[in-house]
Amino acid sequence: QSALTQPASVSGSPGQSITISCTGTSSDVGIYNSVSWYQQHPGKAPKLMISDVSYRSSGVSNRFSGSKSGNTASLTISGLQAEDEADYYCSSYTSRSTVIFGGGTKLTVL
Amino acid sequence: EVQLVESGGGLVQPGGSLRLSCAASGFTFSSYWMNWVRQAPGKGLEWVANIKQDGSEKYYVDSVKGRFTISRDNARNSLYLQMNSLRAEDTALYYCARDGSGYYEAMFDYWGQGSLVTVSS
């Protein structure tokens, strides 16, 4: 099964908003709300940011929000800050009872 | 405080075997699905396998089926990954991760720091 499709990179200036897309199929993102987003800084373990499409994990800033339409989920970060610079991954439960990740998106804060 | 600590990684020749362990603490281990997720050097995350609370259900990514076996010992609060017939493409940092939902919702709320497996001759 191929990875969910994410843009390789996105960038934005401090204070701006960016959106990272995550496109799957009717066997994963399209039919399940078990979509999560993770932030990973270099050399660190991933951190759960969003689960179940749009639920922020405890302690995660409300600048982070998630949504889904059809086969595509999205992570929006508003009011970009330097500390948001990291790699971001989406994941989804699948109809084969497995989990699939996106290829990852490198966020650069200009 | 929830902690997941992996061990058992190392350098192994192609075709060899290795057993990873993950020691859990700070939560009721037997109440959660547990997972292994790997990350090849410079690459993205790849889910490897998971196991239900009582060990009655296990799922694997296609690329490791028949070679890797996930197991757990709830009395020891430990998760394991037995890796056989290792290939160069299995080289990665292997993370132990908890599914925080208590069900199988694929939301990994706690991760270990990883155990590096290198497959090379």
Interface residues (C-beta under 8 A of the other chain):
Chain A: Q1 A3 S34 S36 Y38 Q40 A45 P46 K47 L48 S51 D52 S57 Y89 S91 S92 Y93 S97 T98 V99 I100 F101 G102 G103 G104
Chain B: N35 V37 G44 L45 E46 W47 N50 Y59 Y60 V61 D62 Y95 G100 S101 Y104 E105 A106 M107 F108 D109 W111 G112 Q113 G114
